[in-house]
Amino acid sequence: MKSAMKIRPSLKLYFFITMVLLGSVMTIGLSMLTVNYFIDGLDRGLNGVMRELVMTTDVQDGHPANFADFQIASRWQDTPVIIQQRFDSPPTEENDLLKSKDQKSFFSLPTNLYFIAMIRNQAGEPRYISKIMLDKFTPQHKAKPHLSRFYWIIITAVLVITMFACLLIILMRKVAKPVESLRDWAKALNHENVQLPPPDFTYNELNTLATIIQSSLNSVNGSLAREKNFLSYASHELRTPISVIRSNVDLLRRLCGQTKMTEKQQITLARIERAGLTMSDLTDTLLWLSHNDEQPVPMERVQLDEKVQQLSSELVYLLNSKEVEVNVQVDNFAFNTARTACHIVLSNLIRNAYQHTQQGLVDVIQKGSCVTIINTAAQDENTENIPNLGKSTHSLGYGLGLQLSEKIIHRHGWQYEVIDQPGCYQVKVDFQAAK
C-alpha cells in the first residue's frame, strides 16, 4: 500500500524546476551585478571630474573654493561641517572616493548623498574635494502617481522568469516528444511486431536505445521460442515410451496373474506402474503448458466429484507405510471446463498432500466447483529436507508439479487460496472463478 501511495518523481518536472530555479538565480545575480557595475561607473566618473577640478583650481588655507556644487579645500578643517560630521576622519588614500548616503531601504533611492576624496594637485599638495547632494535641493516635478521602483523590479523579474519558463516548456516538449514516442513504442512491442524496424525518434541517442531494446526483446523472444519448442517436442516424444512402459507393465501384470509372484516382484511392478503414472501426468502438464495462449481451450463436461474420488484412489499408493488417514467428501457437481487442465491441477494437489504428509489426516473436500485439500501435521522433520524451489513453490506447496499447476491456474483465471500454518497446510481452488 505504501509503494502504491508513493509519489513517483518525474524527470520532466525535476528538470523544469531545476532550470527555472537556475534561471531565477542567474537573473537575480546578474541584475545585482549590473547595478553594482552601474554605481561603480558613476563613482569612477565623479572621481574623474573631481581630479580635473583639483588640477585646475587654486585654493589657499582657510579659503576653500566652490565650483559647480563641488568644494575644494587645502585642509580637512576647511571642508563643510556636514562632511566632517558624516566622515569620522579624513581620507588617507589618494584618489579614494568615500561616500555616505541616507536610504530607507535597499530598493529605494537614496535621499542624501555625501562624497569626499583626497587628491593631490600638480604640485603634489593634498586637496580635499567634496560634493553634497541633498534631496531638498533636488527639483521636484509634479507627475502622475506611479509604482515604486521596487514593484517595477518585481514585475520585471516575474516577466523575465515567465518568459524563460515558457521557452523552457517549449524546449522540453520538443525534446520529450521523441522520448514519449520511444516509451509508447516499447510498451506496444510484442512477439508479432518486435521484428519490424523501429521508427525514427529524431535523436541519435534515442534511436540507439530503441535498437538496444529491440535486440534485447528479440533475444528474449528467441529464447522463449526455443524453450517452448523444446518443451513441446520433449513432452510429445516422451509420451510414446511412457505409454509403452505402462502398457507393458499392464501386460506383465496379466501374464504374472497366471503364476503367483513373490512379494518383492509385486512391489517392484507396482513401483514401475506408479512411476509411469507420474511421468504420464508430468508430460501431460508440460504439453498443456506448451500450448499457445491465444488458441481457444476446448470446454468439456467434467463430473468433478467423480474426478476427485478417482484421483484420491489412484494416488493412495503414496501413503503406503504411512500413518495417514484420508477423508474424502464430495458433492454431486458437473460443469464445463478444460478437462485436461482440471485433471492436472487436482492430480498435482492431491499428490502433494499425500507425498508430504508422514502422519496425520488428509481431507479432500469438494463442494460445487470448489475443492479444498487439507493435510494436517504435514510440516514435520521430513519436510525440512524438501528443496526450496522459490517463491512460487510456497504459494502452492512443494515440487515441480505444483509450480506447473500454479501456471495452469493463472492461465485459466481460477481462484486459489493457500493457508500455511504450523501443523496444517490448506489449498483451496475454485474452478469456476472468472478472470
C-alpha positions as CSV (number, residue, x, y, z in Angstrom):
1,M,0.0,0.0,0.0
2,K,2.8,2.4,0.8
3,S,4.5,1.7,-2.5
4,A,1.2,2.4,-4.3
5,M,0.8,5.7,-2.5
6,K,4.3,6.8,-3.0
7,I,4.7,9.8,-5.3
8,R,6.9,8.9,-8.2
9,P,9.5,11.6,-9.1
10,S,9.1,13.0,-12.6
11,L,12.3,13.6,-14.6
12,K,10.5,16.2,-16.7
13,L,9.2,18.1,-13.6
14,Y,12.6,17.8,-11.9
15,F,14.4,19.3,-14.9
16,F,11.8,22.1,-15.3
17,I,12.0,23.1,-11.6
18,T,15.8,22.9,-11.7
19,M,16.1,25.1,-14.8
20,V,13.6,27.7,-13.5
21,L,15.4,28.0,-10.2
22,L,18.8,28.2,-12.0
23,G,17.4,30.8,-14.4
24,S,15.9,32.8,-11.5
25,V,19.2,32.7,-9.5
26,M,21.2,33.8,-12.6
27,T,18.7,36.6,-13.3
28,I,18.8,38.0,-9.8
29,G,22.6,37.6,-9.6
30,L,23.3,39.3,-12.9
31,S,20.8,42.1,-12.1
32,M,22.6,42.8,-8.8
33,L,26.0,42.6,-10.6
34,T,24.7,45.1,-13.2
35,V,23.5,47.5,-10.5
36,N,26.9,47.3,-8.8
37,Y,28.7,47.9,-12.1
38,F,26.4,50.9,-12.8
39,I,27.1,52.5,-9.4
40,D,30.8,51.8,-9.7
41,G,30.8,53.5,-13.1
42,L,29.1,56.6,-11.7
43,D,31.6,56.7,-8.8
44,R,34.5,56.5,-11.3
45,G,33.1,59.3,-13.4
46,L,32.6,61.5,-10.4
47,N,36.1,60.8,-9.2
48,G,37.4,61.8,-12.6
49,V,35.6,65.1,-12.5
50,M,37.0,65.8,-9.0
51,R,40.5,65.1,-10.2
52,E,40.2,67.6,-13.1
53,L,38.8,70.3,-10.8
54,V,41.6,69.8,-8.3
55,M,44.2,70.1,-11.1
56,T,42.7,73.4,-12.4
57,T,41.6,75.2,-9.2
58,D,43.9,77.1,-6.8
59,V,43.0,77.2,-3.2
60,Q,44.5,78.7,-0.1
61,D,44.4,77.6,3.6
62,G,41.1,78.9,5.1
63,H,39.7,79.9,1.7
64,P,38.0,76.8,0.1
65,A,36.8,77.1,-3.4
66,N,33.3,76.3,-4.7
67,F,32.7,75.2,-8.3
68,A,29.5,73.5,-9.6
69,D,28.5,72.2,-6.2
70,F,32.0,70.9,-5.6
71,Q,34.0,72.4,-2.7
72,I,37.8,72.2,-2.8
73,A,39.8,72.8,0.4
74,S,43.5,72.5,1.2
75,R,42.9,71.4,4.8
76,W,40.4,69.0,6.4
77,Q,39.1,71.6,8.8
78,D,38.2,73.8,5.8
79,T,35.7,71.2,4.4
80,P,32.0,71.7,5.1
81,V,30.9,70.8,8.7
82,I,28.4,68.3,7.5
83,I,31.1,66.4,5.7
84,Q,33.2,66.3,8.8
85,Q,30.2,65.0,10.7
86,R,29.4,62.3,8.1
87,F,33.0,61.0,8.0
88,D,34.9,60.4,11.2
89,S,38.4,61.0,9.7
90,P,39.8,62.5,6.5
91,P,40.5,60.1,3.6
92,T,44.1,58.9,3.7
93,E,44.3,57.1,0.3
94,E,44.8,59.3,-2.7
95,N,42.0,59.2,-5.3
96,D,39.9,57.0,-3.0
97,L,36.3,58.2,-3.2
98,L,34.4,57.9,0.1
99,K,30.7,58.2,0.2
100,S,27.8,58.2,2.6
101,K,24.1,58.1,1.9
102,D,20.7,58.2,3.6
103,Q,18.5,55.4,2.2
104,K,15.2,54.0,3.6
105,S,15.6,50.5,2.1
106,F,17.7,48.6,-0.3
107,F,15.2,49.0,-3.1
108,S,14.6,52.7,-2.6
109,L,16.6,55.7,-4.0
110,P,18.9,57.4,-1.5
111,T,17.7,60.8,-0.4
112,N,21.0,62.4,0.6
113,L,24.5,61.7,-0.8
114,Y,27.9,62.8,0.6
115,F,31.2,62.4,-1.3
116,I,34.7,63.2,-0.2
117,A,38.1,62.4,-1.8
118,M,41.8,63.3,-1.2
119,I,43.5,64.2,-4.5
120,R,47.0,65.8,-5.0
121,N,47.4,68.7,-7.4
122,Q,50.2,69.1,-9.9
123,A,52.5,70.4,-7.1
124,G,51.8,67.2,-5.1
125,E,49.8,69.1,-2.4
126,P,46.8,67.3,-0.9
127,R,43.4,68.8,-1.7
128,Y,40.1,67.7,-0.2
129,I,37.2,67.9,-2.6
130,S,33.7,67.1,-1.6
131,K,30.2,67.1,-3.0
132,I,26.8,67.2,-1.2
133,M,23.6,66.1,-2.9
134,L,20.6,66.8,-0.7
135,D,17.1,65.7,-1.6
136,K,15.6,69.0,-0.6
137,F,17.6,70.8,-3.3
138,T,16.6,68.3,-6.0
139,P,14.0,69.8,-8.3
140,Q,10.5,68.3,-7.7
141,H,8.5,67.6,-10.7
142,K,4.8,67.0,-10.5
143,A,4.0,63.8,-12.1
144,K,1.2,61.2,-12.3
145,P,1.2,58.7,-9.5
146,H,3.4,55.7,-10.4
147,L,4.5,52.5,-8.9
148,S,7.7,52.5,-6.9
149,R,10.9,51.1,-8.4
150,F,10.7,48.1,-6.1
151,Y,7.4,47.0,-7.7
152,W,8.8,47.6,-11.1
153,I,11.8,45.3,-10.3
154,I,9.4,42.6,-9.1
155,I,7.2,42.9,-12.2
156,T,10.2,42.8,-14.5
157,A,11.7,39.8,-12.7
158,V,8.4,37.9,-12.9
159,L,8.0,38.7,-16.6
160,V,11.6,37.6,-17.3
161,I,11.2,34.3,-15.3
162,T,7.8,33.7,-17.0
163,M,9.3,34.1,-20.5
164,F,12.2,31.8,-19.5
165,A,9.8,29.2,-18.2
166,C,7.7,29.4,-21.4
167,L,10.8,28.9,-23.6
168,L,11.9,26.1,-21.3
169,I,8.5,24.4,-21.7
170,I,8.6,24.6,-25.5
171,L,12.2,23.2,-25.4
172,M,11.1,20.3,-23.1
173,R,8.2,19.4,-25.3
174,K,10.4,19.3,-28.3
175,V,12.8,17.0,-26.5
176,A,10.2,15.0,-24.5
177,K,8.0,14.2,-27.5
178,P,10.5,11.7,-29.1
179,V,11.2,10.2,-25.6
180,E,7.4,9.6,-25.1
181,S,7.2,8.1,-28.6
182,L,10.0,5.7,-27.6
183,R,8.2,4.8,-24.5
184,D,4.9,4.1,-26.3
185,W,6.7,2.1,-29.0
186,A,8.5,0.0,-26.4
187,K,5.2,-0.7,-24.5
188,A,3.5,-1.8,-27.7
189,L,6.2,-4.3,-28.6
190,N,5.1,-7.9,-28.8
191,H,6.1,-11.1,-30.5
192,E,4.3,-10.1,-33.7
193,N,5.9,-6.6,-34.3
194,V,9.2,-7.0,-32.5
195,Q,10.9,-7.9,-35.7
196,L,9.8,-4.7,-37.5
197,P,12.4,-1.9,-37.8
198,P,12.0,0.7,-35.2
199,P,10.7,4.2,-36.2
200,D,12.9,7.3,-36.3
201,F,13.0,9.0,-32.9
202,T,14.7,12.2,-34.2
203,Y,17.8,12.0,-31.9
204,N,20.6,9.5,-32.5
205,E,20.8,8.5,-28.8
206,L,17.1,7.5,-28.8
207,N,17.5,5.6,-32.0
208,T,20.4,3.7,-30.4
209,L,18.4,3.0,-27.3
210,A,15.5,1.7,-29.5
211,T,17.9,-0.6,-31.3
212,I,19.2,-2.0,-28.0
213,I,15.6,-2.5,-26.7
214,Q,14.6,-4.4,-29.9
215,S,17.7,-6.5,-29.8
216,S,17.1,-7.5,-26.2
217,L,13.5,-8.4,-26.8
218,N,14.4,-10.4,-29.9
219,S,16.9,-12.3,-27.8
220,V,14.4,-13.0,-25.1
221,N,11.7,-13.9,-27.6
222,G,14.1,-16.3,-29.3
223,S,15.0,-17.9,-26.0
224,L,11.3,-18.3,-25.1
225,A,10.5,-19.8,-28.5
226,R,13.3,-22.3,-28.2
227,E,12.3,-23.3,-24.7
228,K,8.7,-23.7,-25.8
229,N,9.6,-25.8,-28.7
230,F,11.9,-28.0,-26.6
231,L,9.1,-28.3,-24.0
232,S,6.6,-29.4,-26.7
233,Y,9.0,-31.7,-28.5
234,A,10.4,-33.4,-25.4
235,S,6.9,-33.9,-23.8
236,H,5.5,-35.2,-27.0
237,E,8.4,-37.6,-27.6
238,L,8.2,-38.9,-24.0
239,R,4.6,-39.9,-24.3
240,T,5.4,-42.8,-26.6
241,P,8.0,-44.6,-24.3
242,I,5.9,-43.8,-21.3
243,S,2.8,-45.4,-22.9
244,V,5.0,-48.4,-23.9
245,I,6.1,-48.8,-20.3
246,R,2.6,-48.6,-18.9
247,S,1.2,-51.0,-21.4
248,N,4.0,-53.5,-20.9
249,V,3.5,-53.2,-17.1
250,D,-0.1,-53.9,-17.6
251,L,0.7,-56.9,-19.9
252,L,3.3,-58.1,-17.4
253,R,0.7,-58.0,-14.6
254,R,-1.7,-60.0,-16.6
255,L,1.0,-62.6,-17.5
256,C,2.1,-62.8,-13.9
257,G,-1.5,-63.2,-12.9
258,Q,-1.4,-66.8,-14.2
259,T,1.5,-67.5,-11.9
260,K,2.0,-66.5,-8.4
261,M,4.5,-63.6,-8.0
262,T,6.7,-63.1,-5.0
263,E,6.1,-60.1,-2.7
264,K,9.3,-58.4,-4.0
265,Q,8.2,-58.8,-7.6
266,Q,4.8,-57.3,-6.8
267,I,6.4,-54.3,-5.0
268,T,8.8,-53.8,-8.0
269,L,6.0,-54.0,-10.5
270,A,3.8,-51.6,-8.5
271,R,6.7,-49.2,-8.3
272,I,7.2,-49.2,-12.0
273,E,3.5,-48.7,-12.6
274,R,3.4,-45.7,-10.2
275,A,6.5,-44.1,-11.8
276,G,4.8,-44.5,-15.2
277,L,1.7,-42.8,-14.0
278,T,3.7,-40.0,-12.5
279,M,5.6,-39.4,-15.7
280,S,2.4,-39.5,-17.7
281,D,0.9,-36.8,-15.6
282,L,4.0,-34.7,-15.8
283,T,4.3,-34.9,-19.6
284,D,0.6,-34.0,-19.9
285,T,1.3,-31.0,-17.8
286,L,4.3,-29.9,-19.9
287,L,2.3,-30.4,-23.2
288,W,-0.5,-28.4,-21.8
289,L,1.8,-25.5,-20.9
290,S,3.4,-25.6,-24.3
291,H,0.1,-24.8,-26.0
292,N,-0.4,-21.3,-27.5
293,D,-2.2,-19.0,-25.1
294,E,-4.2,-17.5,-27.9
295,Q,-5.6,-20.8,-29.0
296,P,-9.1,-21.5,-27.7
297,V,-9.3,-24.1,-25.0
298,P,-11.9,-26.8,-25.6
299,M,-14.5,-27.0,-22.9
300,E,-15.7,-30.4,-21.8
301,R,-18.2,-31.7,-19.3
302,V,-16.5,-32.8,-16.1
303,Q,-18.1,-34.6,-13.2
304,L,-16.0,-33.0,-10.5
305,D,-17.0,-35.3,-7.6
306,E,-16.1,-38.5,-9.6
307,K,-12.8,-36.9,-10.7
308,V,-11.8,-36.1,-7.1
309,Q,-12.7,-39.7,-5.9
310,Q,-10.9,-41.2,-8.8
311,L,-7.6,-39.3,-8.2
312,S,-7.8,-39.8,-4.5
313,S,-8.0,-43.5,-5.0
314,E,-5.4,-43.7,-7.8
315,L,-2.8,-41.8,-5.7
316,V,-3.4,-43.6,-2.4
317,Y,-0.3,-45.7,-3.0
318,L,1.7,-42.7,-2.0
319,L,0.5,-43.3,1.6
320,N,1.9,-46.8,1.8
321,S,3.9,-47.3,5.1
322,K,2.5,-44.1,6.4
323,E,0.1,-43.5,9.3
324,V,-2.2,-41.2,7.4
325,E,-6.0,-41.2,7.3
326,V,-7.7,-39.9,4.2
327,N,-11.1,-38.3,4.4
328,V,-12.8,-37.6,1.0
329,Q,-16.1,-35.6,1.0
330,V,-17.8,-34.8,-2.4
331,D,-21.0,-33.4,-3.7
332,N,-22.6,-34.3,-7.0
333,F,-21.5,-31.5,-9.3
334,A,-20.8,-31.3,-13.1
335,F,-19.6,-28.3,-15.1
336,N,-17.9,-27.3,-18.4
337,T,-14.2,-26.7,-18.1
338,A,-10.8,-27.6,-19.6
339,R,-10.8,-31.3,-18.7
340,T,-7.1,-31.9,-19.0
341,A,-6.1,-28.7,-17.0
342,C,-8.6,-29.6,-14.3
343,H,-7.2,-33.2,-14.1
344,I,-3.6,-31.9,-13.9
345,V,-4.2,-29.4,-11.1
346,L,-6.2,-31.9,-9.0
347,S,-3.7,-34.6,-9.5
348,N,-0.8,-32.5,-8.5
349,L,-2.5,-31.0,-5.4
350,I,-3.6,-34.4,-4.1
351,R,-0.2,-35.9,-4.9
352,N,1.4,-33.1,-3.0
353,A,-0.8,-33.7,0.1
354,Y,-0.1,-37.4,0.0
355,Q,3.6,-37.2,-0.5
356,H,4.4,-34.7,2.2
357,T,2.1,-36.0,4.9
358,Q,4.1,-38.5,7.0
359,Q,1.4,-38.9,9.6
360,G,-1.9,-37.3,10.4
361,L,-5.0,-36.6,8.3
362,V,-5.6,-35.6,4.7
363,D,-9.0,-34.0,4.0
364,V,-10.2,-33.7,0.4
365,I,-13.4,-31.7,0.3
366,Q,-15.3,-30.9,-2.8
367,K,-18.3,-28.5,-2.7
368,G,-19.6,-27.4,-6.0
369,S,-16.7,-26.1,-8.1
370,C,-14.5,-25.6,-5.1
371,V,-12.0,-28.2,-4.0
372,T,-10.2,-27.9,-0.6
373,I,-7.3,-30.1,0.4
374,I,-6.1,-30.0,4.0
375,N,-3.1,-32.0,5.2
376,T,-2.8,-31.9,9.0
377,A,0.6,-32.4,10.7
378,A,2.2,-32.0,7.2
379,Q,5.1,-29.9,8.5
380,D,7.3,-32.4,10.2
381,E,11.0,-33.0,10.3
382,N,10.9,-34.7,6.9
383,T,9.6,-31.6,5.1
384,E,12.8,-29.7,6.2
385,N,14.7,-31.8,3.6
386,I,12.5,-30.7,0.7
387,P,14.5,-28.3,-1.5
388,N,13.4,-24.7,-1.7
389,L,12.0,-24.1,-5.2
390,G,11.4,-20.4,-5.0
391,K,8.5,-18.1,-4.1
392,S,6.0,-19.8,-6.4
393,T,6.7,-23.1,-4.6
394,H,5.4,-21.7,-1.3
395,S,2.2,-20.5,-2.9
396,L,1.1,-24.0,-4.0
397,G,3.3,-26.4,-2.0
398,Y,6.4,-28.3,-3.0
399,G,7.7,-29.8,-6.2
400,L,7.8,-29.1,-9.9
401,G,4.3,-30.3,-10.4
402,L,2.9,-27.7,-8.1
403,Q,4.8,-24.9,-9.9
404,L,3.3,-26.1,-13.2
405,S,-0.1,-26.3,-11.6
406,E,0.2,-22.7,-10.4
407,K,0.9,-21.6,-14.0
408,I,-2.2,-23.5,-15.2
409,I,-4.4,-21.9,-12.6
410,H,-3.2,-18.4,-13.6
411,R,-3.7,-19.2,-17.3
412,H,-7.4,-20.2,-16.7
413,G,-8.1,-17.5,-14.2
414,W,-9.1,-19.9,-11.5
415,Q,-9.0,-18.7,-7.9
416,Y,-6.9,-20.4,-5.4
417,E,-6.0,-19.7,-1.8
418,V,-3.2,-21.1,0.4
419,I,-3.2,-21.2,4.2
420,D,0.2,-22.4,5.6
421,Q,0.2,-22.8,9.3
422,P,2.3,-24.9,11.7
423,G,0.9,-28.4,11.5
424,C,-1.6,-27.6,8.8
425,Y,-1.3,-26.9,5.1
426,Q,-4.5,-26.0,3.2
427,V,-5.1,-25.3,-0.5
428,K,-8.4,-24.2,-2.0
429,V,-9.1,-24.0,-5.7
430,D,-12.3,-22.7,-7.3
431,F,-12.6,-24.0,-10.9
432,Q,-15.4,-21.6,-11.9
433,A,-13.8,-18.3,-10.8
434,A,-13.7,-15.9,-13.7
435,K,-10.7,-13.8,-14.6
